[in-house]
Amino acid sequence: MSEEKKESGKKEKTFPLKKLPSLMRKKYARKSLGKLLGKVYIEDDRKFVEAFFTDTVAKGKKELLRIPPETEFRKAEFERLKSIAKDIKKNKMRVKLVPLVACASLVAAVTITVGAFKNVIARKAIKSGCEAVFGAKTDVGSVRVRLLGISVRVDSLAIGDKDSENFMKNLFEAENITLDMNFTQALRGKAIINDVSVSGMKFGTDRKTSCELPKKKKKAEKPAEESAFAKAVKARTEQAISDLKSQATGMLGGESAEEIVANIQSKLRTPDAAKKAQDDAQALVAKWQAKPAELKGQVEDFSASVKELQSLSVQKLKSDPTKLKEYLEKINSAITTGNSMKSSFETVTGDVKKDARAAEATLKNVADAVQSDTELAKGIIGSVTDTIKNAKTLLTNALNTVAYDMLGKYYPYVKKGIDYGMQMKAKSDAEPKKEKKADKGKTGRMKGRTIWYSKELPKLWIKNVSASGYTENDGSKGFSGAIQNVTSDQDIIGKPTTAEAKFDVKDVNHSGKITLDVRKSAADLLALDYTGSGFSANVDGAKIASASGIPSINGTATVSLHGAGGADGFSAGGSVSLNPVKLTTDGFSNETVTKYYRQALDSITNLNVGYGFSWRESSGVNLDLSGNFAEQFAKAMETAVKGMASDAKEAAFRKINEQINGSSNEAVAKVKEFLGIEGEIDAQNASLDAVRASLEKKKAELEEQIKGAAKATVEKAKADATKKAEAEGKKALNKLFKK
């Protein structure tokens, strides 16, 4: 047998009657037993005790009741009877003087303290609470608190505007605020507020003192993660901008200068010819650019080496044939060197001349291409037709972009309301239902009346909050609002929370209603209704995206909206009427399109737009605009575009000419750079020829002097021979005659 079975097989322990308190062991007449049971104030306990007094005993003529002596009690019964006997003994003396005096003293002290300071405490609480919420000083007049009726009255409340100039304006003032609470439910710890009313409200009033609060160190905020909705709106905005740009590019068909140029560009010869000429010339420049300096160095070195020979004075050497011959040999050697250099230079010159002719040929090809392309451009541009495309959808895409931007700005506020509702609903669903505790048969209490409260009330229920006031000092324009059924559990009261308000100031009127329904049976968590008129609508399109054609809107608007949503998404629809309206734009990168796009926008003086949008995480963001604005814009664009063809053609021809001449000019400049190198090489050739010519001249002078010297020597030899012959003849004759 298992241990569990052994345990279950044990006999339950019991207790005999003699171990109970004497109250339970005595014998009682029926009347006495009734008095005893009368001191047991809990009905279940009273019935429990009475059930044991079943044994009757005769005492004379009287019949007494007792608990049978042989009765054995289970532990739970035994403990419960002991506890009840103990409570009966306590309740014999109903009032204990010492605790009573202490309690009375405490109540008196609390009553006096609260009675004396309740208004001051409430005033400070209201002041600090409002300053914490609105971030500006709050002035509170008088506060009266009634504890028994649980009502609060505040006379004169002014909340400063932290964003006002010099902090000298109030956000709003209220002459009177009253709060009425259910006292009975307050005793149960439930806040059931029947009514909250605010009257005499005024907005933007002047202050006598600054409302600026001491600066508090701000906590570093964590960067918010981009929600799925924000990502979807961002993607749709970028797509709308892209669509707008692409439609603007194709709007004028063949009439825009850019499109005409694009159509002609593929047919142009000049860019390719110019590129080839430029590339070839660049290669030749790289090939020959160092050669002029190299040749110049050789010429300068050669010139320096023969400088003495070039400056030689031949006349001074005519009397010295030996020197003449020596210098002649040097000059011949220098001339040989110069001739060798000349041969090398001529080879270089020949090669560079050959390359120069090739470069000139490519340059001629460029010139021919320029002439051909110019004629081609004239022919194509002259045949361009006057067309217009996409005018109707262009403004639709432009307004789509604005609408997506506005949606991205204002939807987060709706999302906050939905999130708040979801938190309330989740909290309500998560609250555990209180289970009735098992009766332990042990409850101590004094004699009194049992009061049963209705369980069909939530912990918090503000039934009505109302506010009213004026927005103009003369009382001609006013404000009114009401919030109903703010509660911690809408399922209990069976009603949603609603807020309605009307706000009129000058020529601007606003009216709206918000319904927050977190009941389990609710179809929509949040519902919005709004109408407004007379207010200024200002949208800066350039801040959404520059040079994208997004219009800036400046006008007077009338708006209606109805929307509903929940955890899975949100949808809304309505209309926007702008009359009057001014549409401006920074345009597109295309100057021609921008010019006439602006003219078309200028012609629009009013807009009536119907809209509908929805957001679902599964399908993303959807937006639809409707109205007569597309046709209105298309007609204006068609009127403006009548004179566009000639402007576009002129602009296109100018751009084509700039492109043709620009590309050819670069090629010509590079070829000329190479031809300049050719000229420098020719210049070094000329320098070498000059040195060689100088040497040849000196050689001729030396040879002339050498010839002269030789002739003189011969003449002298002849003269000397003649003289010698004459002398010898005379000498011979003298010898002959002497004989």
C-alpha positions in Angstrom: 0.0 0.0 0.0 1.4 3.4 -0.9 2.1 6.2 1.6 -0.9 8.2 0.2 -3.3 5.4 0.9 -1.8 5.0 4.4 -2.5 8.7 5.1 -6.0 8.5 3.8 -6.7 5.4 5.9 -5.8 7.3 9.2 -8.7 8.2 11.4 -9.5 11.9 11.6 -8.6 13.5 15.0 -11.5 14.7 17.0 -12.0 16.8 20.2 -14.4 16.1 23.1 -16.8 18.6 24.5 -14.9 19.1 27.7 -12.1 21.0 25.8 -14.5 23.7 24.6 -14.9 26.9 26.6 -17.4 26.8 29.5 -19.9 28.9 27.4 -20.3 25.9 25.2 -20.5 23.3 27.9 -23.3 24.9 29.9 -27.0 24.1 29.9 -29.4 26.9 28.8 -33.1 27.5 29.0 -34.5 28.4 25.5 -34.7 32.0 26.5 -31.2 32.1 27.9 -29.8 30.3 24.8 -31.6 32.9 22.7 -29.9 35.7 24.6 -26.5 34.0 24.2 -27.0 33.5 20.4 -28.1 37.2 20.2 -24.5 38.1 21.0 -23.4 36.3 17.8 -23.9 39.0 15.2 -23.1 36.9 12.1 -26.1 34.9 11.0 -24.0 31.9 9.7 -22.2 31.7 13.0 -25.4 31.9 15.0 -27.0 29.0 13.0 -23.8 27.0 13.4 -23.8 27.2 17.2 -27.5 26.6 17.5 -27.3 23.4 15.5 -25.2 21.8 18.3 -27.7 22.5 21.1 -29.9 19.5 20.4 -29.9 17.6 23.7 -32.7 18.4 26.2 -32.4 17.9 30.0 -35.2 18.3 32.5 -34.5 20.4 35.6 -37.7 20.5 37.6 -40.3 21.9 35.4 -37.8 23.6 33.2 -36.4 22.1 30.0 -32.8 22.9 29.4 -30.8 22.6 26.1 -27.2 21.5 25.9 -24.6 20.0 23.5 -24.7 16.3 23.9 -21.8 15.3 26.2 -20.6 12.5 23.9 -20.2 14.8 21.0 -16.8 14.6 19.3 -15.8 17.7 17.2 -13.7 17.8 14.0 -10.8 20.2 14.2 -12.5 22.9 12.0 -15.7 22.7 14.1 -13.8 22.8 17.4 -11.7 25.9 16.3 -14.8 27.8 15.0 -16.7 27.2 18.2 -13.8 28.4 20.3 -13.5 31.5 18.2 -17.3 32.3 18.5 -17.1 31.8 22.3 -14.2 34.3 22.4 -16.2 36.8 20.4 -19.2 36.4 22.7 -17.1 37.3 25.7 -15.6 40.4 23.9 -19.1 41.6 23.1 -20.4 41.5 26.6 -18.9 44.9 27.2 -20.1 46.8 24.1 -18.3 50.1 24.8 -14.8 50.4 26.2 -14.2 53.8 27.5 -10.4 54.1 26.9 -10.5 53.1 23.2 -13.6 55.2 22.8 -12.0 58.3 24.2 -8.8 57.7 22.1 -10.9 57.2 19.0 -13.0 60.3 19.7 -9.9 62.4 20.3 -8.4 61.2 17.0 -11.6 61.9 15.1 -11.8 65.4 16.7 -8.2 66.2 15.9 -8.5 65.0 12.3 -11.8 66.9 11.9 -10.4 70.1 13.3 -7.2 69.9 11.3 -8.9 69.1 8.0 -11.6 71.6 8.7 -9.0 74.3 9.3 -6.7 73.5 6.4 -8.7 71.6 3.8 -9.2 74.7 1.6 -5.5 75.7 1.8 -4.4 72.1 1.0 -6.8 71.8 -1.9 -5.7 75.2 -3.3 -2.0 74.2 -3.2 -2.8 70.8 -4.8 -4.7 72.5 -7.6 -1.9 75.0 -8.2 0.9 72.5 -8.2 -1.1 70.1 -10.4 -1.9 72.7 -13.0 1.7 74.0 -13.1 3.0 70.4 -13.6 0.6 69.8 -16.5 0.8 73.2 -18.3 4.4 74.1 -17.5 3.5 77.7 -16.4 2.5 79.5 -13.2 -1.1 79.1 -12.2 -3.1 81.6 -10.1 -5.9 80.2 -7.9 -8.4 82.5 -6.2 -10.3 80.8 -3.5 -11.1 77.1 -2.9 -14.0 75.8 -0.8 -14.2 72.1 0.1 -17.2 70.5 1.7 -16.2 67.1 3.1 -19.6 65.7 3.9 -21.2 66.6 0.6 -17.8 66.0 -1.1 -18.0 69.1 -3.3 -15.2 71.5 -4.4 -15.7 75.0 -5.7 -12.8 77.1 -7.2 -13.3 80.8 -7.8 -10.9 82.4 -10.3 -8.4 80.1 -12.0 -5.8 81.5 -14.4 -3.3 79.2 -16.1 -0.3 80.9 -17.8 0.8 80.4 -21.4 4.5 79.2 -21.4 4.8 79.9 -25.1 3.6 83.6 -24.9 5.9 86.5 -25.4 7.7 87.5 -22.2 5.4 85.0 -20.4 2.7 87.7 -19.9 -0.3 85.9 -21.3 -2.7 83.3 -19.9 -3.6 80.2 -21.7 -7.1 80.5 -20.3 -9.0 81.8 -17.3 -12.0 80.4 -15.6 -14.3 82.3 -13.3 -15.8 79.3 -11.5 -15.2 75.6 -11.3 -17.4 73.2 -9.3 -17.1 69.5 -8.6 -19.9 67.3 -7.1 -19.1 63.8 -5.9 -21.2 60.9 -4.6 -20.6 60.7 -0.8 -22.0 57.2 -0.3 -19.8 55.7 -3.0 -16.8 57.6 -1.7 -17.2 55.6 1.6 -16.7 52.5 -0.5 -13.5 53.9 -2.1 -15.2 54.7 -5.4 -14.9 58.0 -7.2 -18.3 58.7 -8.6 -18.3 62.3 -9.8 -21.8 63.5 -10.8 -20.7 66.8 -12.3 -17.7 69.0 -13.0 -18.5 72.4 -14.5 -16.3 75.2 -15.6 -17.8 78.6 -16.5 -16.6 82.0 -17.5 -13.6 80.8 -19.5 -11.5 83.3 -21.4 -8.5 82.7 -23.6 -5.3 84.6 -24.2 -5.9 87.2 -21.5 -3.1 89.5 -20.1 -1.2 88.7 -16.9 0.1 91.2 -14.3 3.1 88.9 -13.4 5.2 86.5 -15.5 4.0 82.9 -15.7 7.5 81.6 -16.2 8.5 78.7 -13.9 12.1 77.9 -12.8 13.8 75.9 -15.4 14.0 72.2 -14.7 16.7 69.9 -16.1 15.1 67.8 -18.8 15.7 64.1 -18.9 17.3 62.8 -21.9 14.6 61.4 -24.2 15.1 58.2 -25.9 14.7 58.5 -29.7 11.3 57.1 -30.6 11.3 54.2 -32.9 9.7 54.8 -36.3 6.3 53.1 -36.4 5.0 51.0 -39.2 2.6 53.8 -40.0 5.4 56.4 -40.2 7.4 54.2 -42.4 4.4 53.6 -44.7 3.6 57.3 -45.0 7.3 58.1 -45.6 7.4 55.6 -48.4 4.2 56.9 -49.9 5.4 60.5 -49.7 8.6 59.6 -51.4 6.7 57.7 -54.1 4.3 60.6 -54.6 7.3 63.0 -55.0 8.9 60.6 -57.5 5.6 60.3 -59.5 5.3 64.1 -59.5 8.8 64.6 -60.8 8.4 61.9 -63.5 5.1 63.3 -64.7 6.5 66.8 -64.9 9.4 65.5 -67.0 6.9 63.9 -69.5 4.2 66.5 -69.2 5.2 68.5 -72.4 5.9 65.5 -74.7 8.3 66.7 -77.4 8.0 70.4 -76.5 10.3 70.6 -73.5 13.8 71.8 -74.3 15.2 69.0 -72.2 13.3 66.3 -74.1 14.2 67.8 -77.5 17.8 67.8 -76.5 17.6 64.2 -75.2 16.0 63.1 -78.5 18.7 64.8 -80.6 21.7 63.8 -78.4 21.8 60.2 -79.5 22.0 61.4 -83.1 24.9 63.9 -82.7 28.3 63.1 -84.2 30.2 65.9 -82.6 30.5 64.5 -79.1 32.1 61.2 -80.4 34.3 63.0 -82.9 35.4 65.6 -80.3 36.1 62.9 -77.8 38.2 60.9 -80.3 40.1 64.1 -81.3 40.6 65.0 -77.7 41.7 61.6 -76.6 44.1 61.3 -79.6 45.5 64.8 -78.9 45.9 63.9 -75.2 47.9 60.9 -76.1 50.1 62.9 -78.5 50.6 65.6 -75.8 51.7 62.9 -73.4 54.0 61.4 -76.0 55.7 64.6 -77.1 55.4 67.1 -74.2 58.9 66.3 -72.8 60.7 66.3 -76.2 61.0 70.1 -76.7 62.8 70.5 -73.3 65.0 67.5 -74.2 66.0 69.0 -77.6 66.5 72.4 -76.1 68.9 70.9 -73.5 70.9 69.2 -76.3 71.1 72.4 -78.3 72.2 74.4 -75.3 74.9 71.9 -74.4 76.2 71.8 -78.0 76.1 75.6 -78.2 78.1 75.9 -75.0 80.6 73.3 -76.2 81.4 75.3 -79.4 81.0 78.7 -78.0 84.8 79.3 -78.2 84.9 78.3 -81.8 81.9 80.5 -82.6 83.7 83.5 -81.1 87.1 82.7 -82.6 89.0 85.7 -84.2 90.5 84.2 -87.3 92.4 87.5 -88.3 94.5 87.1 -85.2 95.7 83.7 -86.3 96.5 84.4 -89.9 100.2 84.7 -89.1 100.1 81.3 -87.4 99.3 78.5 -89.9 99.7 75.9 -87.3 97.0 77.4 -85.1 94.8 77.8 -88.1 95.0 74.2 -88.9 94.4 73.2 -85.3 91.2 75.2 -85.0 90.1 74.0 -88.4 90.3 70.4 -87.1 88.2 71.4 -84.0 85.6 73.1 -86.1 85.3 70.1 -88.5 84.8 67.9 -85.4 82.1 70.2 -84.1 80.4 70.4 -87.5 80.4 66.6 -87.6 78.7 66.5 -84.2 76.2 69.2 -85.3 75.4 67.2 -88.4 74.8 64.1 -86.3 72.4 66.0 -84.1 70.7 67.5 -87.1 70.1 64.0 -88.4 68.6 63.0 -85.1 66.5 66.2 -84.9 65.2 65.6 -88.4 64.0 62.1 -87.4 62.1 63.6 -84.4 60.7 66.4 -86.6 59.5 64.0 -89.2 57.7 61.9 -86.6 56.0 64.9 -84.9 55.0 66.3 -88.3 53.3 63.0 -89.1 51.4 63.0 -85.8 50.5 66.7 -86.3 48.9 65.9 -89.7 46.9 63.1 -88.0 45.7 65.5 -85.3 44.7 68.1 -87.9 42.7 65.4 -89.7 40.7 64.6 -86.5 40.2 68.3 -86.0 38.7 68.6 -89.4 36.4 65.6 -88.6 35.2 67.6 -85.6 34.5 70.7 -87.7 32.6 68.5 -90.2 30.6 66.9 -87.3 29.8 70.4 -85.9 28.4 71.5 -89.2 26.5 68.3 -89.7 25.0 68.3 -86.2 23.9 71.9 -86.4 22.0 71.2 -89.6 20.5 68.1 -88.0 19.4 70.0 -84.9 17.7 72.6 -87.0 15.8 70.0 -88.9 14.6 68.0 -85.9 13.7 71.1 -83.8 11.8 72.6 -86.7 9.6 69.5 -86.9 8.6 69.2 -83.2 4.9 69.1 -82.6 3.0 71.1 -79.9 1.7 68.5 -77.4 0.8 68.3 -73.7 0.5 65.3 -71.4 -0.5 64.4 -67.8 -1.9 67.8 -67.0 -4.9 66.3 -65.1 -2.9 64.0 -62.9 -0.1 66.4 -62.3 -1.9 68.5 -59.7 -3.5 65.4 -58.2 0.0 64.0 -57.5 1.1 67.4 -56.2 -1.8 67.5 -53.7 -1.3 63.8 -52.8 2.2 64.7 -51.7 0.9 67.5 -49.5 -1.9 65.2 -48.1 0.6 62.5 -47.2 2.8 65.1 -45.4 -0.3 66.4 -43.4 -1.3 62.8 -42.6 2.2 62.1 -41.2 1.9 65.2 -39.0 -1.6 64.6 -37.5 -2.1 60.9 -37.4 0.3 60.4 -34.4 -2.2 62.4 -32.3 -5.0 60.0 -33.4 -2.6 57.1 -32.6 -2.1 58.4 -29.1 -5.8 58.3 -28.5 -6.1 54.8 -29.9 -3.1 53.7 -27.7 -4.7 55.2 -24.7 -8.0 53.4 -25.4 -6.1 50.1 -25.9 -4.4 50.5 -22.6 -7.7 51.1 -20.9 -9.2 48.1 -22.6 -6.3 45.9 -21.7 -6.3 47.0 -18.1 -10.1 46.3 -17.9 -9.7 42.8 -19.4 -6.7 42.0 -17.2 -8.4 42.9 -13.9 -9.1 39.6 -12.1 -12.6 39.0 -11.0 -12.9 38.9 -7.3 -13.9 35.5 -6.0 -15.9 35.1 -2.9 -13.6 33.9 -0.1 -14.4 30.7 1.6 -16.2 31.2 4.9 -13.7 30.4 7.6 -16.3 30.7 10.2 -14.3 33.4 11.9 -15.3 37.0 11.8 -15.2 39.5 14.7 -17.4 42.5 14.7 -19.6 44.7 16.8 -23.4 44.7 16.7 -24.7 46.8 13.9 -26.7 47.0 10.7 -25.5 45.2 7.5 -25.7 47.6 4.5 -25.5 46.1 1.0 -24.1 48.3 -1.8 -24.8 47.9 -5.5 -22.0 46.2 -7.3 -22.8 47.7 -10.7 -20.6 50.8 -10.3 -17.0 51.2 -11.5 -14.1 52.5 -9.3 -14.1 55.8 -11.2 -17.0 57.4 -13.0 -17.0 61.1 -13.9 -20.5 61.5 -15.3 -20.3 65.0 -16.7 -17.6 67.7 -17.2 -18.8 70.9 -18.8 -16.9 74.1 -19.7 -18.0 77.4 -21.2 -16.6 80.9 -21.8 -15.8 83.7 -24.2 -13.1 84.1 -26.8 -13.9 87.8 -27.4 -14.0 90.4 -24.7 -17.4 91.7 -25.9 -18.9 88.2 -25.5 -19.8 87.9 -29.1 -17.8 84.7 -29.6 -17.7 81.8 -27.2 -16.5 78.4 -26.3 -18.4 75.4 -24.9 -17.4 71.9 -24.2 -18.5 68.7 -22.4 -17.0 65.4 -21.5 -19.3 62.6 -20.4 -18.8 59.2 -18.8 -15.1 59.1 -18.0 -14.8 55.8 -16.3 -12.5 53.0 -15.4 -14.9 50.3 -16.7 -17.3 51.2 -19.6 -18.7 47.7 -19.6 -20.3 48.3 -16.2 -22.0 51.6 -17.1 -22.7 50.4 -20.7 -21.7 53.8 -22.2 -18.6 55.1 -24.1 -16.7 58.2 -23.1 -17.6 61.2 -25.3 -16.2 64.7 -25.6 -17.8 67.5 -27.6 -16.6 71.1 -28.1 -17.4 74.3 -30.0 -14.9 77.1 -30.3 -15.6 80.3 -32.2 -13.0 83.1 -32.4 -13.3 86.1 -34.8 -14.2 84.5 -38.2 -12.9 81.0 -37.3 -15.4 78.3 -36.1 -14.5 74.8 -34.8 -16.8 72.0 -33.8 -15.8 68.5 -32.9 -16.7 65.3 -31.2 -14.6 62.4 -30.0 -15.9 59.0 -28.9 -13.7 56.6 -27.0 -15.4 53.1 -26.7 -13.4 50.4 -25.0 -16.4 48.1 -24.3 -16.0 44.5 -25.4 -18.9 44.9 -27.8 -17.6 48.1 -29.5 -17.0 48.0 -33.2 -14.6 51.1 -33.2 -12.3 52.0 -30.4 -12.1 55.7 -31.4 -14.4 57.9 -33.5 -13.8 61.5 -34.6 -16.1 64.1 -36.1 -14.9 67.6 -37.0 -16.1 70.6 -38.9 -14.2 73.9 -39.1 -14.3 77.1 -41.2 -12.6 80.4 -41.7 -9.2 79.4 -40.5 -5.9 79.9 -42.3 -4.4 77.0 -44.2 -0.6 77.4 -44.8 1.6 74.6 -46.2 5.2 75.2 -47.3 5.7 72.8 -50.2 9.4 73.5 -50.3 9.9 72.1 -46.8 8.4 68.8 -47.9 10.8 68.5 -50.9 12.6 71.2 -52.8 12.5 71.5 -56.6 9.8 68.9 -56.8 6.8 71.0 -57.9 5.0 70.5 -54.5 2.7 73.5 -54.2 2.8 75.8 -51.2 -0.8 76.5 -50.1 -2.0 79.8 -48.6 -5.8 80.2 -48.2 -8.9 80.2 -46.0 -10.2 76.7 -45.3 -13.5 74.9 -44.6 -12.9 71.4 -43.4 -15.0 68.4 -42.5 -13.8 65.0 -41.2 -15.3 61.8 -40.0 -13.0 59.0 -38.9 -13.0 55.8 -36.9 -10.4 53.2 -35.9 -8.9 50.8 -33.5 -5.9 48.5 -32.9 -5.9 47.2 -36.5 -6.0 50.6 -38.2 -7.9 53.8 -38.9 -10.0 55.3 -41.7 -11.4 58.7 -42.4 -13.0 60.8 -45.0 -14.3 64.3 -45.6 -13.8 67.4 -47.6 -11.6 70.5 -47.8 -12.7 73.8 -49.4 -10.1 76.5 -49.9 -11.6 79.8 -51.0 -9.7 82.0 -51.7 -6.5 80.1 -52.2 -3.0 81.0 -53.5 -0.8 78.2 -54.9 2.9 78.8 -55.4 5.9 76.6 -56.0 9.7 76.5 -56.3 9.1 74.5 -59.5 11.1 71.7 -61.1 14.7 71.4 -62.4 13.1 71.9 -65.8 12.9 75.6 -66.3 10.3 75.4 -69.1 8.0 73.2 -67.2 8.3 75.3 -64.1 7.4 78.5 -66.0 4.1 77.2 -67.3 3.4 75.1 -64.2 3.5 78.3 -62.2 1.2 80.0 -64.6 -1.4 77.2 -64.3 -1.2 77.3 -60.5 -1.7 81.1 -60.5 -5.0 80.7 -62.3 -6.5 78.6 -59.5 -8.3 80.7 -56.9 -10.4 78.1 -55.1 -10.1 74.4 -54.5 -12.8 71.8 -53.4 -11.2 68.5 -52.5 -12.8 65.4 -51.2 -10.6 62.9 -49.5 -10.5 59.5 -48.0 -7.6 57.7 -46.4 -7.1 54.5 -44.4 -4.3 52.7 -42.6 -4.0 49.0 -42.0 -0.8 47.3 -41.1 -1.6 44.5 -43.6 -2.3 46.8 -46.5 -0.5 50.0 -45.6 -1.6 53.6 -46.2 -4.2 54.4 -48.9 -5.2 57.9 -49.9 -7.8 59.1 -52.5 -8.5 62.7 -53.5 -11.5 63.7 -55.6 -12.9 67.0 -56.9 -12.8 69.4 -59.9 -9.3 70.7 -59.3 -7.7 68.3 -61.9 -9.9 69.6 -64.8 -9.4 73.2 -63.5 -5.6 72.8 -63.5 -5.6 71.0 -66.9 -7.5 73.9 -68.6 -5.2 76.4 -67.1 -2.1 74.5 -68.2 -3.5 74.1 -71.8 -4.0 77.8 -72.0 -0.5 78.5 -70.7 1.2 76.1 -73.0 0.1 77.6 -76.3 3.2 79.7 -76.6 5.5 77.0 -75.2 6.6 75.3 -78.4 8.6 78.2 -79.8 10.2 78.9 -76.4 11.1 75.2 -76.0 12.5 75.0 -79.5 14.6 78.1 -79.0 15.9 76.8 -75.7 16.6 73.4 -77.2 18.6 74.8 -80.1 20.5 77.0 -77.7 21.3 74.0 -75.5 22.3 71.8 -78.5 24.6 74.6 -79.9 26.2 74.9 -76.4 26.7 71.2 -76.3 28.1 71.0 -79.8 30.4 73.9 -79.4 31.4 73.0 -75.9 32.5 69.5 -76.8 34.3 70.7 -80.1 36.0 73.5 -78.3 37.6 71.1 -75.8 38.9 69.0 -78.6 40.3 72.0 -80.5 42.0 73.3 -77.4 43.7 69.9 -76.8 44.8 69.6 -80.5 46.2 73.1 -80.4 48.1 72.2 -77.2 49.8 69.4 -79.2 50.5 71.6 -82.2 52.2 74.0 -79.8 54.6 71.2 -78.9 55.3 70.8 -82.7 56.2 74.5 -82.9 58.6 74.2 -79.9 60.4 71.2 -81.6 60.7 73.3 -84.8 62.2 76.1 -82.8 64.9 73.8 -81.4 65.7 72.7 -84.9 66.2 76.3 -85.9 68.4 76.9 -82.9 70.6 73.9 -83.9 70.8 75.2 -87.5 72.0 78.6 -86.3 74.8 77.0 -84.4 75.8 74.8 -87.3 75.7 77.8 -89.7 78.0 79.7 -87.3 80.5 76.9 -87.3 80.4 76.6 -91.1 81.1 80.3 -91.3 84.1 80.0 -89.0 85.3 77.0 -91.0 85.2 79.1 -94.3 87.1 81.9 -92.6 89.8 79.5 -91.4 90.1 77.8 -94.8 90.4 81.2 -96.4 93.2 82.2 -94.0 95.0 78.9 -94.5 94.8 79.3 -98.3 96.2 82.9 -98.1 99.0 81.7 -95.8 99.9 78.9 -98.3 100.0 81.3 -101.2 102.2 83.8 -99.4 104.5 81.0 -98.5 104.8 79.9 -102.2 105.4 83.5 -103.3 108.0 83.9 -100.7 109.6 80.6 -101.7 109.6 81.8 -105.3 111.2 85.1 -104.4 113.7 83.4 -102.2 114.6 80.9 -105.0 114.9 83.8 -107.5 117.1 85.7 -105.2 119.1 82.7 -104.5 119.5 81.9 -108.2 120.5 85.5 -109.0 123.0 85.4 -106.2 124.5 82.1 -107.3 124.6 83.4 -110.9 126.4 86.5 -109.9 128.7 84.4 -107.8 129.4 82.1 -110.8 130.0 85.1 -113.1 132.4 86.6 -110.6 134.3 83.4 -110.5 134.4 83.3 -114.3 135.6 86.8 -114.7 138.2 86.4 -112.0 139.8 83.7 -114.0 
